[in-house]
Amino acid sequence: MPRFDAGIFFPKLRKYVITDSHLRFVERDDFSGMPKLETLDLSNNEIEEIPADALLDSSELIDFYIDNNKIKTLPENLLVNAQAFQRLKAANN
């Protein structure tokens, strides 16, 4: 993912959309500075795998969209800290 430290510039960011950008991988550092993140949309990319700790710091996450990627499985504890989590869209993977 491009490194521009969105969490530093936008610490109150609630919605983060990175779609149709040929994104291939994500890691924990990509989202760790966004404690208020409620919606994460990574649809229409080329992601094959999401690390188990990628969303560990996303305790406010409600919506997670990963449609149209290349993901085969998701880690069992991916959303373990997302207490308010409600929606996962993962079609066409």
C-alpha positions in Angstrom: 0.0 0.0 0.0 1.4 3.5 -0.7 3.1 4.9 2.3 1.7 8.3 3.1 0.8 7.8 6.8 -2.9 8.7 6.5 -3.3 8.0 10.3 -0.8 10.8 11.1 -2.6 13.3 8.9 -6.1 12.1 9.6 -6.2 10.5 13.0 -10.0 10.9 13.2 -10.5 9.2 9.8 -13.7 7.1 9.8 -13.9 5.8 6.3 -10.9 4.7 4.2 -11.6 3.7 0.5 -8.8 2.3 -1.7 -10.6 0.7 -4.7 -9.5 -0.1 -8.2 -5.9 0.7 -7.5 -4.2 -2.7 -8.2 -3.3 -3.0 -4.5 -1.6 -6.3 -3.9 -0.9 -6.4 -0.1 -1.7 -4.7 3.2 -0.1 -4.9 6.6 -0.8 -3.7 10.1 1.1 -0.5 9.7 -1.3 0.6 7.0 -4.2 1.0 9.5 -2.6 1.2 12.9 -2.8 5.1 13.1 -6.5 5.2 12.5 -8.2 4.4 15.8 -11.6 5.9 14.7 -11.8 3.8 11.4 -15.3 2.5 11.0 -15.4 1.6 7.3 -12.5 0.0 5.3 -13.1 -0.6 1.6 -10.4 -2.5 -0.3 -12.6 -3.8 -3.1 -11.6 -4.3 -6.7 -7.9 -4.8 -6.1 -5.4 -7.7 -6.4 -5.0 -8.6 -2.7 -4.2 -12.3 -2.2 -3.7 -12.4 1.5 -4.5 -10.3 4.6 -2.2 -10.8 7.6 -3.8 -11.9 10.8 -2.7 -8.8 12.6 -3.7 -6.3 9.8 -6.8 -5.0 11.6 -5.6 -5.5 15.2 -5.7 -1.8 15.9 -9.1 -1.2 14.2 -11.3 -1.6 17.3 -14.0 0.7 15.9 -14.3 -1.1 12.5 -17.9 -1.7 11.5 -17.8 -2.4 7.8 -15.0 -4.3 5.9 -15.3 -4.6 2.1 -12.9 -6.8 0.1 -15.0 -7.7 -2.9 -13.3 -8.6 -6.2 -9.8 -9.5 -4.9 -7.8 -12.7 -5.0 -8.3 -13.7 -1.4 -8.7 -17.4 -0.7 -9.0 -17.4 3.1 -9.2 -14.9 5.9 -7.3 -15.4 9.2 -9.6 -16.7 12.0 -8.8 -13.8 14.4 -8.7 -11.0 11.8 -11.5 -9.0 13.5 -10.9 -10.1 17.0 -10.7 -6.5 18.4 -13.5 -5.1 16.2 -16.2 -5.1 18.9 -18.7 -3.2 16.8 -18.1 -5.1 13.6 -21.3 -5.8 11.5 -20.6 -6.2 7.8 -18.2 -8.1 5.6 -18.5 -8.1 1.8 -16.1 -10.5 0.2 -17.8 -11.7 -3.0 -15.8 -12.7 -6.1 -12.6 -13.8 -4.5 
